[in-house]
Each structure stands twice: as C-alpha cells, then as structure tokens.
Amino acid sequence: MRRCLQVAFVWTGASLVLLLAACGGSNAASGGTAATPATAACVNGGAAHKAYVVVKHGGGTALQKCVGFDGDQIGGEDLMKKSGVEYQTQDFSGVGKAVCQVDNEPAQFSECFPKDKPFWAMYVFQSGGAWQQGQTAYTAVSLKNGDALGWEYQPATASPPPPPLPRR
C-alpha cells in the first residue's frame, strides 16, 4: 500500500490556508499510473520528502509549487531555486536577502520595500504548526517534510491578520 500526502492552498482575502490530507491505497486500485498526481506535480517528485512554495499575487491569483528533497531539510533559497518560480532579490547588509519580485510581480522594481507601495511578505508553515510571518531572511529558513514557504504581495497600508490555522 502506498501512502501519499495531498496539499492544497486556499486564499481567502488576505488569509492563506494550507489543507493537508493523508491518503492510502495503491495506484493500481485507484486507476493511477506509477506516478501519482502529487508526485508528478513535484520537482524531484521521487524524493523522500516534499516542501512547497505558495504565491499569492496582489490581484488574488495564486500558484503552488512542490519540491522533493532527500535530506532531513531544505533551505529556503534552495527551495525557491528548485521550484522554478521566478523571483528577484536584494541584499541588505547584516540582514541577508529580501525577495522583491515573485512570478514577475511587480513587473519592474528599483527598491524592495518602496514607500507606500506593495511588497512581498513571507510566511512559513511548519507541519503540525501554523503559518508564521517570516522573522528572518528567506535564506535563513529551513524546511522539513510537509513545510511550506508562502509569499503574499501585500499593500503597504494593509495590516492583514496572520493566516488561519491549516485544515488537515
């Protein structure tokens, strides 16, 4: 019997919800092929562990990428690079890299956090926990199996509440 983990991300307003569901069964019984949809959707899908990148654009559209890895954890920078999601960063002395552009939003930028303009806020979900707004540079984040790195393009004037707890 093969076990799998289905992950779905739902955006409601300024809230990010992670839905996790375990499932059992064999691919043959479900009519699937050797690669389940969850595996096929992942970069390096045959790896022992999975982590996710979730992006919510300013207009409300969202995307999700899955990255498989074999070690105990994957760094935030490695996850972003392997996910294939386009992003641009800016170095801040003593702090590290900040993400200024994700999936070509904004189309152009000269500053990562321009005054009175939208910016990318980072959230980290760790399995068994809740979404937490990032307190470090994404390059300092370590993710384990089932964890996720979330990006939300937020208006400069908004103070959105933290995302609700994930549903499983």
N, C-alpha and C positions, 0 to 999 in steps of 0.2 A: 504494500500500500504506500502510495506516495503522498506526502503532506505538502501543502502549499500555503502561502500567505497572500491574501489579496489586499491590496491597499488602494484606497480611493481618497481623494482630497476634494472637499466641497468648500466653496467660497460663498459666504452669505454676508453681504455688506462688507464690513472691514474685518470679518472673522474668518479664520481658517480652521477647518475641521478635518481631522485625519480619521478615516474609517479603516479599521483593521478587522479582518475576518479570517480565521483559520479554516481550512477545509481539508478533507481527506478523500481518499479514493484513488483509483488508478486512472491513468489517461485512457486506457482501453475501455474501461467501463463508462467513461463519460464521452467517448467518441472522439477524444482529442488525439493529437499526434504526440510524438516523442517530446516536443517542446510545448509546454502549456502556454497559454496566452501571457501569464505573468512572467514566465521565463523568457519568452520570445521578445517581450517588450523591454527587457533589461539589456543594457550594455554588459557584456560578460555574464550573461544570464545563467551559465552553468556553474558559477561560483557558489561557494557555501553560504555566503551572506549577501544581503541586499540593503542598500541605503537609497534615499530618494531626494531629489531636488524638486521643489514645488515653487512655481512662479505665479503670482497674481499681478496682472498688468493694471495700470491706472483705469482703464476702461472696463475692467471686470473680467476680461478673458483670462484663462488660466492654462497652465501646462504642467505636466508632471513627467519626470524622467527617473528611471530606475537604473542603478549601477550595482553590479555584482562585484564582490571582492572576497578573497580567501583568508586574509589575515583577521585578527581579532577586531580591528577597527580600520577606518579610512579617514584621512584628514579632509577638512572642508575644501581645501584647494584641490586636492586630488579628485574629490567627488565632483566638483564643478568642472574641472578639465575633462574628466572621463564621461560626464553626462552629455556632452555635445551642445549644451545650452550656451549660446553666445553671451559673453559678458566682458566688461572692461573694468579695470580697477585704477585706483590712485593710491600711491604710497603716502602715508602720514608718518612723519618722524616719531619714533617712540611708541607708536600705536600699531602700525602694520598696514596692511592693505584694506581699503574700503571698496565696496562694489558700487560703481557709479552708473553702470548701464547693464541691463539684463535683457536678453532676447530683443536687442535693438531698440529698447526704450530707456531713456529718450533717444531720439534719432541722432542727436549731437549733444555734447556737453563740454564745458570748459572747467567746471567745478563739480566735485562730487556732491556737495551739500550746499547748493546755491541758496542764498537768502530768499525766502518767500516762494520757493519752487518745490515741486515734489522730489522725493528721494526714495531710495531703496532701503527698506527696513528689513532686518534679518531676524528670523525666528528659528529656534532649534527644538525639534521634538525628539525626546529620548524615550524609547519603548518603556512602557509602564509608568510614564510620567505625563507631562502636559507640555504644550507649547510654551516656550520661554523666549522673551525678546532677547536677542543677542547682546551680550555684555562685553564681547571681545571681537577682534577681527575674525573674519571667517577662516582665515589661515590658522587660527589657534583652536578651531573646533575639531573635535574627534568624534566620529560617529560609529556606532556599533550596529549590529544586525537589526533592521527594522526602524532605525532612526531616520530623521529627515531634516533637511536644511530648507527653510522656507524663505521666500523673498516676496515682499509686498511693496508695490510702488505707491507710496502714501503722500497725500497732500501735505505741504509744510504746516498748514494750520490745523490739521487733524490731530487729535489725541485719542486714537482708537483704543478700546479696551483690549486686554490680551485675548488671544484666540480662546474659544471654549475648549473644554477637555475633549480629547478624541473619543469617538464612539468605536467600539470594537465589535 
